[in-house]
Amino acid sequence: MACWSYPIVLAVVWAVQAILGDRWWPGTILLYGPRWFWGLPLAGLLPVALLLNRPAIRPLLFGTILLLGPVMGFVVPWRSWIAPAPRGPVLRVLTCNTQGLELDADALGDLIDQLQPDVVALQEWSDLNREQVFRDDDWHYRTDRPGLGLASRVPIRSAEPLTSSQLAGRGFLVWFELDASDGPIHLVNLHLETPRGGLEAVRYEGIDGVPAFRENIDIRWRVSEAARELIRDRGGVDVIAGDFNLTADSPIFRRFWAVEQNAFGTVGRGFGATKYTRWFGARIDHVLSGPTWAPARVWVGPDVGSDHRPLIVDLVRVGPAEAP
């Protein structure tokens, strides 16, 4: 009976994550908590099924698919199997939350020297690391908002911090126009409000922390809505890169950020975790591309000292440059 109940439980977990995550505080805990936890019953159920009830293996296999895919977010690049890969000159984008001075600047600098990205978007960035990370004179560099840095081998024509009273200091965006040879590139580097405050309120205060958790959820909805409006008012965007503090299956992400292509969701493979705690990882850093750009390749980089891993994306222009 337990073997047949397992996929039903996982289907309920998936539904709660997808529908009630970032709406209801228990659903939000499921969304940002250790999802591998739901695989623990397999360790007991599978050996029992193998020894005592072979037909019960079938629902466990179905449960495993639910666990790895919808619940844990394993990505299969099925779109690349039915459509040819985009071709053309590549714009390589690297984004990383560097966690301030926790960054191993030499490690990130070595990675940049190895991968030769065209654009590097950084969050929780400290200018004190600049010389160790960007070691040659080919970079155009801006820090127009404290904690947000952008380095580009493509000349930066303009940079504009976008502000709104609705963001209330809980989200940060800078709009850039890059002067590429085949047309301007409009790029946003952003860092949105974290769910950590709400999660920790319940962790340390129990039920007394629920009001703070609800407030955190409400703030994150309002910040994403305001950020989306700021970008929309500015005109068409080609690339949005940064620490969204949202998983791709979050209702907030689906509501406000599913307009553009998510590079990892389109051509990625695996779980793609970019943020790590002691017990688990989550994919909350993203690179999104507008209709004139298509992701061709994406992968997660190595540990560079931060609690986030770099996300690297190769983008190909598939349409004419759009004016903002």
Steps between C-alpha positions, in 0.01 A plus 500: 500500500783739588660445158178602326453797733849637434434652154171644630684678781755634252225624270350691793842646590546610138159664494563684826837627374362610165172653619553606862874566507565874549130535586459295818785473750504115528505479120788746493697281741453211256609724213827616658572210734706183436298319234722192511324424830209352305731237356579347840198263499644335187794372703259285701224428252711386204685215678171378650334502158792313343488230765130463569284659230654548158187659343529782756819612326290661225342772717840559659652557157221744419562667836869529418415684178274736695770551760785579262296703251211707635594492870880543486513685168722277287514658153519307175582713192219351290464816290848446355392154385223633277651827378843577356742684725524873422807602303691822485740711704479419870451744786628324811344626823620410848295596805585438864403619846848543646395530868713809550840435651426129538592469132820322405597774255791302354272202428245719320777679313646165388156388382450820301844463342412143405148556365548847349142624552388812314285629786534439875204601721573493874282538808610563860813623329786684669724730296787389722513181290514676165872478423523132597197402294540715187868478414531656156412831338231366267215556747245780511394515863211658691369496857199729473322342796680390820534124493433469125794491262522447125809435294470476123736449211228666292507880549238627746308782335289587804408374847191600693410383851127439509330602823148491634340572834330161464837325518553651845867410496412133458608469138769652281517535122729670252407535133792494255529566130801328347639625172545173309618501139180330378266727695436616856448249778264599781594317818372511858709396800276441801487370856156442651383455858586168666252261670758443773340743743167318490654155522719597794209666681316167515818302562596700809162625625269216400138597449574849635710559188212438258394870474859595402502215249175622343639853480814369329288318240294814437813716462652261248183504289497881502873527423478270199191680373669839535821375340306355209317830449826694505647275232181514293487878519859515380418305184617170353770313688746252354658346810405493868764348725540475872390363834120484484473317834223303329490143377373455146187323628412780740160659425673839528755401236236354271283810536761767434811340349377227265460753217860449390675170436667351806837377375532203734137401459543507122838335434622397846539148631475384861399686814713808432526611864671837532442579869630261765430458869657240726231247408374571150514717189243702307491662156417864576750676269382532142581641159196590293501603135254695286359398162804609298738279700503124552698297756732249336683366805484541877687356794576563866857590588715382792518624858659847513468554875147641494190308604392543136656335196555692176247438225640517147283534189582518130242710315458531123325792332212362293328824403575865428593730784199673653489861609392550863 
